Amino acid sequence: MDGEGLLEEIKSFIETHLGEELTLEKISDRVCYSGEYVSRFFKGRTGENLFDYIRSRRLIGAAEALRRREGRIIDTAFDFGFRSHEVFTRSFSGYFGISPKEFRQLKPEIKHFMPRGMKAYPLGYREKNMDYLNVFTQIMEREERQLLFYPGKKASHYFEYCEEAGCDVWGKLTELEGALGEPMGLWLPAPIRPAGCSEYVQGVEMPRDYSGPLPEGMRSLPLSAGTYLVFKSQPYEESDERMMEVIGAVQKGITDYDPLWLGYEWDREAAPRYQLMPLGERGYVEAVPVRAVKMPQ
């Protein structure tokens, strides 16, 4: 059995036994490898601890069940391998950011591809038929990299930037080869902003050792390794009006959010805040730099 086949076999076994006691011995017996090998193999292939994955699949399965059916919450907990209401509620709230009861009332959409470590919380939002906007949060570590960007003059947001630099910058950025991700809009903090450059720019991140040519008008900026708190809205109806509503709601949510309960504080002067292109099918994404703080014992 090749590596991909083994991974699928492990995941398939887990998926069909979520409501049962899952031990490393049971899983390793099923795939005919030692428990030590299975644990090391799974972490190496996915980057995730095997039992963290099992816990995640149980919680997502329970969340989907809460959206679909009525009945007692404790019965859903039992169905997905939790043996007490207290343990289930604590685990569910820690993973999604809201209690099972609140989740059932709001019924947010949960995607199987939701990034590991994301938490969800509802923003009270009572405009234009959108009673609640569920926003997922995730801590993300970024390595050293290089930002290639087109500067504006005095722009502090997207619309001012379009007037100064044009609205075709995004297209130019997608043509660059070797980028670490998709184009983004960024707010450069004063301590790292080049002289004469606008606060808001659009650019792409490249490996730190990138040495290729820069297109005319483009500038580069080294970015240090750091930590981000990423905010991602639930998917929304694709229209300009709804897009602006969602962006506004998420940005207000960021303003009101206190990252201290996660063990972090804002670090806005150290690195750019950034946004990805708003797409209704995935939601709006914005990320803010943070740094860890020592919590009192």
GUTI-548355 format. One record per residue: residue number from 1; x, y, z of N, C-alpha, C in turn. Coordinates in Angstrom, 1 decimal. Example, Ala and Ser with C-alpha at 12.3 -4.5 7.8 and 13.67 -1.06 7.14 Angstrom:
GUTI-548355
R;1;13.2;-5.7;7.8;12.3;-4.5;7.8;13.2;-3.3;7.8
R;2;12.8;-2.2;7.1;13.7;-1.1;7.1;12.9;0.0;7.9
This chain:
GUTI-548355
R;1;0.8;-1.2;0.0;0.0;0.0;0.0;0.9;1.2;0.0
R;2;0.7;2.2;-1.0;1.5;3.4;-1.0;1.0;4.4;0.1
R;3;1.8;5.5;0.2;1.5;6.4;1.3;0.1;7.0;1.2
R;4;-0.3;7.4;0.0;-1.6;8.0;-0.1;-2.7;7.0;0.2
R;5;-2.5;5.7;-0.2;-3.5;4.7;0.1;-3.6;4.4;1.6
R;6;-2.4;4.4;2.3;-2.4;4.2;3.7;-3.1;5.4;4.4
R;7;-2.9;6.6;4.0;-3.5;7.7;4.6;-5.0;7.6;4.5
R;8;-5.5;7.3;3.3;-7.0;7.2;3.0;-7.6;6.0;3.9
R;9;-6.8;5.0;4.0;-7.3;3.8;4.8;-7.5;4.2;6.3
R;10;-6.5;5.0;6.8;-6.6;5.5;8.2;-7.8;6.4;8.4
R;11;-7.9;7.3;7.4;-9.0;8.3;7.5;-10.4;7.6;7.4
R;12;-10.5;6.7;6.5;-11.7;5.9;6.3;-12.1;5.2;7.5
R;13;-11.2;4.5;8.2;-11.4;3.8;9.4;-11.9;4.7;10.5
R;14;-11.2;5.8;10.6;-11.6;6.8;11.6;-13.1;7.3;11.4
R;15;-13.4;7.6;10.1;-14.7;8.2;9.8;-15.8;7.3;10.1
R;16;-15.6;6.0;9.9;-16.7;5.0;10.2;-16.7;4.5;11.6
R;17;-15.9;5.0;12.5;-15.9;4.6;13.9;-15.8;5.9;14.8
R;18;-16.3;7.0;14.3;-16.2;8.2;15.2;-17.0;8.1;16.5
R;19;-18.1;7.3;16.5;-18.9;7.2;17.7;-18.3;6.1;18.7
R;20;-17.2;5.5;18.3;-16.7;4.4;19.2;-15.4;4.9;19.8
R;21;-14.9;4.1;20.7;-13.6;4.4;21.3;-12.5;4.1;20.3
R;22;-11.8;5.1;19.9;-10.7;4.9;18.9;-9.3;4.9;19.6
R;23;-8.6;3.8;19.5;-7.3;3.8;20.1;-6.3;3.6;19.0
R;24;-5.0;3.9;19.3;-4.0;3.7;18.4;-3.8;2.3;18.0
R;25;-4.1;1.4;19.0;-4.0;-0.1;18.7;-5.0;-0.5;17.7
R;26;-6.3;0.0;17.8;-7.3;-0.4;16.9;-7.0;0.1;15.5
R;27;-6.5;1.3;15.4;-6.2;1.9;14.0;-5.0;1.1;13.4
R;28;-4.0;0.9;14.2;-2.8;0.2;13.7;-3.1;-1.2;13.3
R;29;-3.9;-1.9;14.0;-4.3;-3.3;13.7;-5.1;-3.3;12.4
R;30;-5.9;-2.3;12.1;-6.7;-2.2;10.9;-5.8;-2.1;9.7
R;31;-4.7;-1.3;9.8;-3.9;-1.0;8.6;-2.6;-1.9;8.6
R;32;-2.5;-2.7;9.6;-1.3;-3.7;9.7;0.0;-3.0;9.8
R;33;0.1;-1.9;10.5;1.4;-1.3;10.8;1.4;-1.1;12.3
R;34;2.6;-0.9;12.9;2.8;-0.6;14.3;2.2;0.7;14.6
R;35;1.7;0.9;15.9;1.1;2.1;16.3;2.1;3.3;16.2
R;36;3.4;3.0;16.5;4.4;4.1;16.5;4.5;4.6;15.0
R;37;4.5;3.6;14.1;4.7;4.0;12.7;3.4;4.8;12.2
R;38;2.3;4.3;12.6;1.0;5.0;12.1;1.0;6.4;12.7
R;39;1.3;6.6;13.9;1.3;7.9;14.5;2.3;8.9;13.8
R;40;3.5;8.4;13.6;4.6;9.2;12.9;4.2;9.5;11.5
R;41;3.7;8.4;10.8;3.3;8.6;9.4;2.2;9.6;9.2
R;42;1.2;9.6;10.1;0.0;10.5;10.0;0.5;11.9;10.2
R;43;1.3;12.1;11.2;1.8;13.5;11.5;2.7;14.0;10.3
R;44;3.5;13.1;9.8;4.4;13.5;8.7;3.6;13.9;7.4
R;45;2.5;13.1;7.1;1.8;13.4;5.9;0.8;14.6;6.0
R;46;0.3;14.8;7.2;-0.8;15.8;7.4;-0.3;17.0;8.2
R;47;0.7;16.9;8.9;1.2;18.0;9.8;0.3;18.1;11.1
R;48;-0.6;17.1;11.3;-1.5;17.1;12.4;-1.4;15.8;13.2
R;49;-1.4;16.0;14.6;-1.4;14.8;15.4;-2.7;14.0;15.2
R;50;-2.5;12.7;15.2;-3.6;11.7;14.8;-4.8;12.0;15.7
R;51;-4.6;12.1;17.0;-5.8;12.3;17.9;-6.4;13.7;17.9
R;52;-5.6;14.7;17.5;-6.2;16.0;17.2;-7.1;15.9;16.0
R;53;-6.7;15.1;15.0;-7.5;15.0;13.8;-8.8;14.2;14.2
R;54;-8.7;13.2;15.0;-9.9;12.5;15.4;-10.9;13.4;16.1
R;55;-10.4;14.2;17.0;-11.2;15.1;17.8;-11.8;16.1;16.9
R;56;-11.1;16.6;15.9;-11.6;17.6;14.9;-12.8;17.0;14.1
R;57;-12.6;15.7;13.6;-13.6;15.1;12.8;-14.9;14.8;13.7
R;58;-14.7;14.5;14.9;-15.8;14.3;15.8;-16.6;15.6;16.0
R;59;-15.9;16.7;16.3;-16.6;17.9;16.5;-17.3;18.5;15.3
R;60;-16.6;18.3;14.1;-17.3;18.8;12.9;-18.5;17.9;12.6
R;61;-18.3;16.6;12.8;-19.5;15.7;12.6;-20.6;16.1;13.5
R;62;-20.3;16.4;14.8;-21.4;16.8;15.7;-22.0;18.1;15.3
R;63;-21.2;19.0;14.8;-21.7;20.3;14.4;-22.7;20.1;13.2
R;64;-22.3;19.3;12.3;-23.2;19.1;11.1;-24.5;18.4;11.6
R;65;-24.4;17.5;12.5;-25.6;16.8;13.0;-26.5;17.9;13.8
R;66;-25.9;18.8;14.5;-26.7;19.8;15.2;-27.5;20.7;14.2
R;67;-26.9;20.9;13.0;-27.6;21.7;12.0;-28.7;21.0;11.4
R;68;-28.6;19.6;11.3;-29.6;18.9;10.5;-30.8;18.4;11.3
R;69;-30.6;18.1;12.6;-31.6;17.4;13.3;-31.9;18.0;14.7
R;70;-33.1;17.7;15.1;-33.5;18.1;16.5;-33.1;17.0;17.5
R;71;-33.6;17.1;18.7;-33.3;16.1;19.7;-32.3;16.7;20.7
R;72;-32.0;15.9;21.7;-31.1;16.3;22.8;-29.7;16.5;22.3
R;73;-29.1;17.6;22.8;-27.7;17.8;22.4;-26.8;16.7;23.0
R;74;-27.1;16.2;24.1;-26.3;15.1;24.7;-26.3;13.8;23.9
R;75;-27.4;13.6;23.2;-27.5;12.4;22.3;-26.5;12.6;21.1
R;76;-26.4;13.8;20.6;-25.4;14.1;19.5;-24.0;13.9;20.1
R;77;-23.8;14.3;21.3;-22.5;14.1;21.9;-22.1;12.6;22.0
R;78;-23.1;11.8;22.4;-22.8;10.4;22.5;-22.6;9.8;21.2
R;79;-23.3;10.2;20.2;-23.2;9.7;18.8;-21.8;9.9;18.2
R;80;-21.1;10.9;18.7;-19.7;11.2;18.2;-18.6;11.0;19.2
R;81;-18.9;10.1;20.2;-17.8;9.6;21.0;-17.5;10.4;22.3
R;82;-18.4;11.4;22.6;-18.2;12.1;23.8;-19.1;11.5;24.9
R;83;-18.5;11.3;26.1;-19.2;10.6;27.1;-19.9;11.4;28.2
R;84;-19.8;12.8;28.1;-20.5;13.6;29.1;-20.8;14.9;28.4
R;85;-21.9;15.6;28.9;-22.3;16.9;28.4;-21.3;17.9;28.6
R;86;-20.6;17.8;29.8;-19.6;18.8;30.1;-18.4;18.8;29.2
R;87;-17.9;17.6;29.0;-16.7;17.4;28.1;-17.1;17.9;26.7
R;88;-18.3;17.5;26.2;-18.7;17.9;24.8;-18.8;19.4;24.7
R;89;-19.5;20.0;25.7;-19.7;21.5;25.6;-18.3;22.2;25.7
R;90;-17.4;21.8;26.5;-16.1;22.4;26.6;-15.3;22.3;25.4
R;91;-15.3;21.1;24.8;-14.6;20.8;23.6;-15.2;21.6;22.4
R;92;-16.5;21.5;22.3;-17.2;22.2;21.2;-16.9;23.7;21.2
R;93;-17.1;24.3;22.4;-16.9;25.7;22.5;-15.5;26.2;22.3
R;94;-14.5;25.3;22.7;-13.1;25.7;22.5;-12.8;25.6;21.0
R;95;-13.4;24.7;20.3;-13.1;24.5;18.8;-13.8;25.6;18.0
R;96;-15.1;25.8;18.2;-15.9;26.7;17.3;-16.1;28.1;17.9
R;97;-15.8;28.3;19.2;-16.0;29.6;19.8;-17.4;29.9;20.3
R;98;-18.3;29.0;20.0;-19.7;29.2;20.5;-20.1;27.8;21.1
R;99;-21.2;27.8;22.0;-21.6;26.6;22.6;-22.5;25.8;21.6
R;100;-22.6;24.5;21.8;-23.5;23.7;21.0;-24.9;24.2;20.9
R;101;-25.4;24.8;22.0;-26.8;25.4;21.9;-26.9;26.6;21.0
R;102;-25.9;27.5;21.1;-25.8;28.6;20.2;-25.7;28.2;18.8
R;103;-24.8;27.2;18.6;-24.6;26.7;17.2;-25.9;26.2;16.6
R;104;-26.6;25.4;17.3;-27.9;24.9;16.8;-28.9;26.1;16.5
R;105;-28.9;27.1;17.3;-29.8;28.2;17.0;-29.4;29.0;15.7
R;106;-28.0;29.2;15.6;-27.5;30.0;14.4;-27.4;29.2;13.1
R;107;-27.1;27.9;13.3;-26.9;27.0;12.1;-25.9;27.5;11.1
R;108;-24.7;27.9;11.5;-23.7;28.4;10.5;-23.3;27.2;9.6
R;109;-22.8;27.5;8.4;-22.4;26.5;7.5;-21.0;26.1;7.9
R;110;-20.7;24.8;8.0;-19.4;24.3;8.4;-18.9;23.5;7.2
R;111;-17.8;23.9;6.7;-17.1;23.2;5.5;-16.1;22.1;6.0
R;112;-16.1;21.0;5.3;-15.1;20.0;5.7;-13.7;20.5;5.5
R;113;-13.5;21.5;4.6;-12.1;21.9;4.4;-11.8;23.1;5.3
R;114;-12.6;23.4;6.3;-12.3;24.5;7.2;-10.9;24.3;7.8
R;115;-10.0;25.2;7.7;-8.7;25.0;8.2;-8.6;24.6;9.6
R;116;-7.7;23.7;9.9;-7.5;23.2;11.3;-7.2;24.4;12.2
R;117;-7.8;24.4;13.4;-7.5;25.4;14.3;-8.4;26.6;14.3
R;118;-9.3;26.6;13.3;-10.2;27.8;13.2;-11.3;27.7;14.3
R;119;-11.7;28.8;14.8;-12.8;28.9;15.7;-13.8;29.9;15.1
R;120;-15.0;29.7;15.5;-16.1;30.5;14.9;-16.8;31.3;16.0
R;121;-17.2;32.5;15.7;-18.0;33.3;16.6;-19.0;34.1;15.9
R;122;-20.2;34.3;16.4;-21.2;35.1;15.6;-21.1;36.6;15.9
R;123;-21.1;37.4;14.9;-21.2;38.8;15.0;-22.7;39.2;15.0
R;124;-23.2;39.9;16.0;-24.6;40.4;15.9;-24.6;41.4;14.8
R;125;-25.5;41.1;13.8;-25.4;42.0;12.6;-26.8;42.0;12.0
R;126;-27.5;43.0;12.1;-28.9;43.0;11.8;-29.3;44.0;10.7
R;127;-28.6;43.9;9.6;-28.9;44.8;8.5;-29.1;43.9;7.3
R;128;-30.0;44.4;6.4;-30.2;43.8;5.1;-30.4;42.3;5.1
R;129;-31.3;41.8;5.9;-31.6;40.3;6.0;-30.4;39.5;6.5
R;130;-29.4;40.0;7.0;-28.3;39.2;7.6;-28.3;39.4;9.1
R;131;-29.0;38.5;9.8;-29.1;38.6;11.2;-27.8;38.4;11.9
R;132;-27.0;37.4;11.4;-25.8;37.1;12.0;-24.7;36.8;11.0
R;133;-23.5;37.2;11.2;-22.4;36.8;10.3;-21.4;36.0;11.1
R;134;-21.3;34.7;10.8;-20.3;33.9;11.5;-18.9;34.1;11.0
R;135;-18.0;34.4;11.9;-16.6;34.7;11.5;-15.7;33.7;12.1
R;136;-14.8;33.0;11.3;-13.9;32.1;11.8;-12.6;32.7;12.1
R;137;-11.9;32.3;13.2;-10.6;32.9;13.5;-9.6;31.8;13.5
R;138;-8.3;32.1;13.2;-7.2;31.1;13.2;-5.9;31.8;13.4
R;139;-5.1;31.3;14.3;-3.7;31.7;14.5;-2.9;31.1;13.4
R;140;-2.1;32.0;12.7;-1.2;31.5;11.6;0.2;32.0;11.7
R;141;1.2;31.1;11.6;2.6;31.5;11.7;3.1;31.8;10.3
R;142;3.8;32.9;10.1;4.4;33.2;8.8;5.9;33.3;8.9
R;143;6.6;32.7;7.9;8.0;32.7;7.9;8.5;34.0;7.2
R;144;9.8;34.2;7.3;10.4;35.3;6.6;10.1;35.3;5.1
R;145;9.8;36.4;4.5;9.4;36.4;3.1;9.7;37.8;2.6
R;146;9.4;38.0;1.3;9.6;39.3;0.6;8.3;39.7;0.0
R;147;7.9;40.9;0.3;6.7;41.5;-0.3;7.1;42.3;-1.6
R;148;6.4;41.9;-2.7;6.6;42.7;-3.9;5.2;43.5;-4.1
R;149;5.3;44.8;-4.2;4.0;45.5;-4.3;4.1;46.8;-5.2
R;150;3.0;47.2;-5.6;2.9;48.5;-6.3;2.4;49.6;-5.3
R;151;3.2;50.6;-5.1;2.8;51.6;-4.1;1.8;52.6;-4.7
R;152;1.0;53.2;-3.8;0.2;54.3;-4.2;0.9;55.6;-3.7
R;153;0.1;56.7;-3.5;0.7;57.9;-3.0;0.2;58.2;-1.6
R;154;-1.1;58.3;-1.4;-1.6;58.6;-0.1;-2.7;57.7;0.3
R;155;-3.0;56.7;-0.5;-4.2;55.8;-0.2;-4.2;55.1;1.1
R;156;-5.3;55.1;1.8;-5.4;54.4;3.0;-6.4;53.2;2.9
R;157;-7.1;53.1;1.7;-8.0;52.0;1.5;-8.1;51.7;0.0
R;158;-8.8;50.6;-0.3;-8.9;50.1;-1.7;-9.3;51.2;-2.7
R;159;-10.4;51.9;-2.5;-10.9;52.8;-3.5;-10.0;54.0;-3.7
R;160;-9.3;54.5;-2.7;-8.3;55.5;-2.9;-7.1;55.0;-3.7
R;161;-6.8;53.8;-3.4;-5.6;53.1;-4.1;-6.0;53.0;-5.6
R;162;-7.2;52.6;-5.9;-7.6;52.4;-7.4;-7.4;53.7;-8.1
R;163;-7.8;54.8;-7.4;-7.7;56.1;-8.1;-6.2;56.5;-8.3
R;164;-5.3;56.1;-7.4;-3.9;56.5;-7.5;-3.1;55.5;-8.4
R;165;-3.3;54.2;-8.3;-2.5;53.2;-9.0;-3.2;52.5;-10.1
R;166;-4.6;52.7;-10.2;-5.3;52.0;-11.2;-6.0;50.7;-10.6
R;167;-7.0;50.2;-11.2;-7.7;49.1;-10.7;-7.3;47.8;-11.4
R;168;-6.2;47.9;-12.2;-5.7;46.7;-12.9;-4.5;46.0;-12.2
R;169;-4.1;46.5;-11.0;-2.9;46.0;-10.4;-3.1;44.6;-10.0
R;170;-4.3;44.2;-9.6;-4.5;42.8;-9.2;-4.1;41.8;-10.3
R;171;-4.6;42.2;-11.5;-4.3;41.3;-12.7;-2.8;41.2;-12.9
R;172;-2.1;42.3;-12.8;-0.6;42.3;-13.0;0.1;41.3;-11.9
R;173;-0.5;41.4;-10.7;0.1;40.5;-9.7;-0.1;39.1;-9.9
R;174;-1.2;38.7;-10.5;-1.5;37.3;-10.8;-0.5;36.7;-11.8
R;175;0.1;37.5;-12.6;1.0;37.1;-13.6;2.4;36.8;-13.1
R;176;2.7;37.2;-11.9;4.1;36.9;-11.3;4.2;35.5;-11.0
R;177;5.3;34.9;-11.4;5.6;33.5;-11.1;6.4;33.3;-9.8
R;178;6.1;32.2;-9.0;6.8;32.0;-7.8;6.3;32.5;-6.6
R;179;5.1;33.2;-6.6;4.4;33.8;-5.5;4.1;32.7;-4.4
R;180;4.1;33.1;-3.2;3.7;32.1;-2.1;2.2;32.0;-1.9
R;181;1.5;32.9;-2.5;0.0;32.8;-2.4;-0.6;33.7;-3.4
R;182;-1.9;34.0;-3.2;-2.6;34.9;-4.1;-2.3;36.4;-3.8
R;183;-2.6;37.3;-4.7;-2.4;38.7;-4.4;-3.2;39.1;-3.2
R;184;-2.8;40.2;-2.6;-3.5;40.7;-1.4;-3.4;42.2;-1.3
R;185;-4.3;42.8;-0.6;-4.3;44.2;-0.3;-3.7;44.3;1.1
R;186;-2.8;45.3;1.3;-2.1;45.4;2.6;-2.1;46.8;3.1
R;187;-2.1;46.9;4.4;-1.9;48.2;5.1;-0.6;48.2;5.7
R;188;0.4;49.0;5.2;1.7;49.0;5.7;1.8;49.9;6.9
R;189;2.3;49.4;8.1;2.4;50.3;9.3;3.6;51.2;9.1
R;190;3.5;52.4;9.7;4.5;53.4;9.5;5.9;53.0;9.8
R;191;6.2;52.1;10.8;7.6;51.8;11.0;8.3;51.0;9.9
R;192;7.6;50.4;9.0;8.2;49.6;7.9;7.8;50.2;6.6
R;193;7.0;51.2;6.5;6.6;51.8;5.3;7.6;52.6;4.6
R;194;8.0;52.4;3.3;9.0;53.2;2.7;8.5;54.6;2.5
R;195;9.5;55.5;2.5;9.1;57.0;2.4;8.4;57.2;1.1
R;196;7.3;58.0;1.2;6.6;58.4;0.0;5.6;57.4;-0.4
R;197;5.4;56.3;0.3;4.5;55.2;-0.1;3.2;55.3;0.6
R;198;2.1;55.0;0.0;0.8;55.0;0.6;0.7;53.9;1.7
R;199;-0.2;54.1;2.6;-0.5;53.1;3.6;-1.0;51.8;3.0
R;200;-2.0;52.0;2.1;-2.6;50.8;1.5;-1.9;50.5;0.2
R;201;-1.5;49.2;0.0;-0.9;48.8;-1.3;-1.5;47.5;-1.7
R;202;-1.1;47.0;-2.9;-1.5;45.7;-3.3;-0.2;45.0;-3.7
R;203;0.0;43.7;-3.4;1.2;43.0;-3.7;1.1;41.5;-3.5
R;204;2.2;40.8;-3.7;2.2;39.4;-3.5;3.5;39.1;-2.6
R;205;3.4;38.0;-1.9;4.6;37.6;-1.1;5.4;36.5;-1.9
R;206;6.7;36.7;-1.8;7.7;35.8;-2.5;8.6;35.2;-1.4
R;207;9.3;34.1;-1.8;10.3;33.6;-0.8;11.3;34.6;-0.5
R;208;11.9;34.5;0.7;12.8;35.6;1.2;14.0;35.8;0.3
R;209;14.4;34.7;-0.4;15.6;34.8;-1.3;15.3;35.1;-2.7
R;210;14.1;35.6;-3.0;13.7;35.9;-4.3;14.6;37.0;-4.9
R;211;15.1;36.8;-6.1;16.0;37.7;-6.7;15.7;38.0;-8.1
R;212;14.4;37.7;-8.5;14.0;38.0;-9.9;13.8;39.5;-10.2
R;213;13.7;39.8;-11.4;13.5;41.2;-11.8;12.1;41.7;-11.3
R;214;12.1;43.0;-11.0;10.9;43.7;-10.6;10.3;44.4;-11.8
R;215;9.0;44.2;-12.1;8.3;45.0;-13.1;8.4;46.5;-12.8
R;216;8.3;47.3;-13.9;8.4;48.7;-13.7;7.3;49.2;-12.7
R;217;7.8;50.0;-11.8;6.9;50.6;-10.8;6.7;49.8;-9.5
R;218;7.2;48.5;-9.5;7.0;47.7;-8.4;8.2;47.8;-7.4
R;219;7.9;47.7;-6.1;8.9;47.8;-5.1;8.9;46.5;-4.2
R;220;10.0;46.3;-3.5;10.1;45.1;-2.6;10.3;45.5;-1.2
R;221;9.9;44.7;-0.3;10.0;45.0;1.2;10.2;43.6;1.9
R;222;11.3;43.4;2.6;11.5;42.2;3.4;10.5;42.2;4.6
R;223;9.9;41.1;4.9;9.0;40.9;6.0;9.5;39.8;6.9
R;224;9.6;40.2;8.2;10.1;39.2;9.2;9.1;38.1;9.5
R;225;9.5;37.0;10.1;8.6;36.0;10.5;7.7;36.6;11.6
R;226;6.5;36.1;11.7;5.6;36.6;12.7;4.3;35.8;12.8
R;227;3.4;36.2;13.6;2.2;35.5;13.9;1.0;36.4;13.5
R;228;0.0;35.8;12.9;-1.2;36.5;12.4;-2.5;35.9;13.1
R;229;-3.4;36.7;13.3;-4.8;36.3;13.7;-5.6;36.5;12.4
R;230;-6.1;35.4;11.8;-6.9;35.5;10.6;-8.3;35.5;10.9
R;231;-9.1;36.3;10.2;-10.5;36.4;10.3;-11.2;36.0;9.0
R;232;-12.1;35.1;9.0;-12.7;34.7;7.7;-14.2;34.6;7.9
R;233;-15.0;35.3;7.1;-16.4;35.3;7.2;-17.0;34.0;6.6
R;234;-18.2;33.7;7.0;-18.9;32.6;6.3;-19.2;33.0;4.8
R;235;-19.4;32.1;3.9;-19.7;32.5;2.5;-21.0;33.4;2.5
R;236;-21.1;34.2;1.4;-22.2;35.2;1.3;-22.6;35.3;-0.1
R;237;-23.8;35.8;-0.3;-24.3;36.0;-1.6;-23.4;37.0;-2.4
R;238;-23.1;36.6;-3.7;-22.2;37.3;-4.5;-22.8;38.6;-5.1
R;239;-22.7;39.7;-4.5;-23.1;41.0;-5.0;-22.3;42.1;-4.3
R;240;-22.1;43.2;-5.0;-21.3;44.3;-4.5;-21.9;44.8;-3.2
R;241;-23.2;44.9;-3.1;-23.8;45.4;-1.9;-23.5;44.5;-0.7
R;242;-23.7;43.2;-0.9;-23.5;42.3;0.2;-22.0;42.2;0.6
R;243;-21.2;42.2;-0.5;-19.7;42.2;-0.2;-19.3;43.4;0.7
R;244;-19.8;44.6;0.5;-19.4;45.7;1.3;-20.0;45.6;2.7
R;245;-21.2;45.0;2.8;-21.7;44.8;4.1;-20.9;43.8;4.9
R;246;-20.5;42.7;4.3;-19.7;41.7;5.0;-18.3;42.2;5.4
R;247;-17.6;43.0;4.5;-16.3;43.5;4.8;-16.5;44.5;6.0
R;248;-17.5;45.3;6.0;-17.7;46.3;7.1;-18.0;45.5;8.4
R;249;-18.8;44.5;8.3;-19.1;43.7;9.5;-17.8;43.0;10.1
R;250;-17.0;42.4;9.2;-15.8;41.8;9.7;-14.8;42.8;10.3
R;251;-14.7;43.9;9.6;-13.7;44.9;10.1;-14.2;45.5;11.5
R;252;-15.5;45.6;11.6;-16.0;46.1;12.9;-15.7;45.0;14.0
R;253;-16.0;43.7;13.6;-15.7;42.6;14.5;-14.2;42.6;14.9
R;254;-13.3;42.9;14.0;-11.9;42.9;14.4;-11.6;44.0;15.4
R;255;-12.2;45.2;15.1;-12.1;46.3;16.1;-12.5;46.0;17.5
R;256;-13.6;45.2;17.6;-14.2;44.9;18.9;-13.6;43.7;19.5
R;257;-12.8;42.9;18.7;-12.3;41.6;19.2;-11.1;41.8;20.1
R;258;-11.0;41.0;21.2;-9.9;41.0;22.1;-9.1;39.7;22.0
R;259;-7.9;39.7;21.4;-7.2;38.5;21.2;-6.6;37.9;22.5
R;260;-6.7;38.6;23.6;-6.0;38.2;24.8;-6.5;36.9;25.3
R;261;-7.8;36.5;25.1;-8.3;35.3;25.6;-7.6;34.1;24.8
R;262;-7.0;34.4;23.7;-6.2;33.4;23.0;-4.8;33.4;23.4
R;263;-4.4;34.3;24.2;-3.0;34.5;24.7;-2.2;35.4;23.8
R;264;-2.8;36.3;23.1;-2.1;37.2;22.2;-2.6;38.6;22.4
R;265;-1.8;39.6;21.8;-2.2;41.0;21.8;-1.8;41.5;20.4
R;266;-2.5;42.5;19.9;-2.2;43.1;18.6;-0.8;43.5;18.5
R;267;-0.2;43.4;17.3;1.2;43.8;17.0;1.2;44.6;15.7
R;268;0.3;45.5;15.6;0.0;46.2;14.3;1.2;47.0;13.7
R;269;2.1;47.4;14.5;3.3;48.2;14.0;4.4;47.3;13.5
R;270;4.3;46.0;13.7;5.4;45.1;13.3;5.3;44.6;11.9
R;271;4.1;44.5;11.4;3.9;43.8;10.1;2.6;44.3;9.4
R;272;2.5;44.1;8.1;1.2;44.6;7.5;0.0;43.8;7.9
R;273;-1.1;44.5;8.0;-2.4;43.9;8.0;-2.8;43.6;6.6
R;274;-3.5;42.5;6.3;-3.8;42.2;4.9;-5.2;41.7;4.7
R;275;-5.7;41.8;3.5;-6.9;41.2;3.1;-6.8;40.5;1.8
R;276;-7.6;39.4;1.6;-7.6;38.7;0.3;-8.8;39.1;-0.5
R;277;-8.8;38.8;-1.8;-9.9;39.2;-2.6;-11.2;38.7;-2.1
R;278;-12.2;39.5;-1.8;-13.5;39.0;-1.3;-14.2;38.1;-2.4
R;279;-14.5;36.9;-2.0;-15.2;35.9;-2.9;-16.4;35.4;-2.1
R;280;-17.6;35.5;-2.7;-18.8;35.1;-2.0;-18.7;33.6;-1.6
R;281;-18.1;32.8;-2.4;-18.1;31.3;-2.2;-17.2;30.9;-1.0
R;282;-16.2;31.8;-0.6;-15.4;31.4;0.5;-15.5;32.4;1.7
R;283;-16.1;33.6;1.4;-16.2;34.6;2.4;-15.1;35.6;2.3
R;284;-15.1;36.6;3.2;-14.1;37.6;3.3;-13.0;37.3;4.3
R;285;-11.7;37.5;3.9;-10.6;37.1;4.7;-9.7;38.4;5.0
R;286;-9.5;38.6;6.3;-8.5;39.7;6.7;-7.7;39.2;7.9
R;287;-6.4;39.6;7.9;-5.5;39.1;8.9;-4.8;40.2;9.6
R;288;-4.6;40.1;10.9;-3.9;41.2;11.7;-2.7;40.6;12.4
R;289;-1.6;41.2;12.4;-0.4;40.7;13.2;-0.7;40.7;14.7
R;290;-0.2;39.7;15.4;-0.3;39.6;16.8;1.0;39.1;17.4
R;291;1.2;39.2;18.7;2.3;38.6;19.4;1.8;37.9;20.6
R;292;2.5;36.8;21.0;2.1;36.1;22.2;2.4;36.9;23.5
R;293;1.5;36.7;24.5;1.8;37.4;25.7;1.8;36.3;26.8
R;294;2.5;36.6;27.9;2.6;35.6;29.0;1.4;35.8;29.8
R;295;0.6;34.7;29.9;-0.7;34.8;30.7;-0.3;34.6;32.2
R;296;-1.0;35.2;33.1;-0.8;35.0;34.5;-1.2;33.6;34.9
R;297;-0.4;33.1;35.8;-0.7;31.7;36.3;-1.9;31.7;37.3
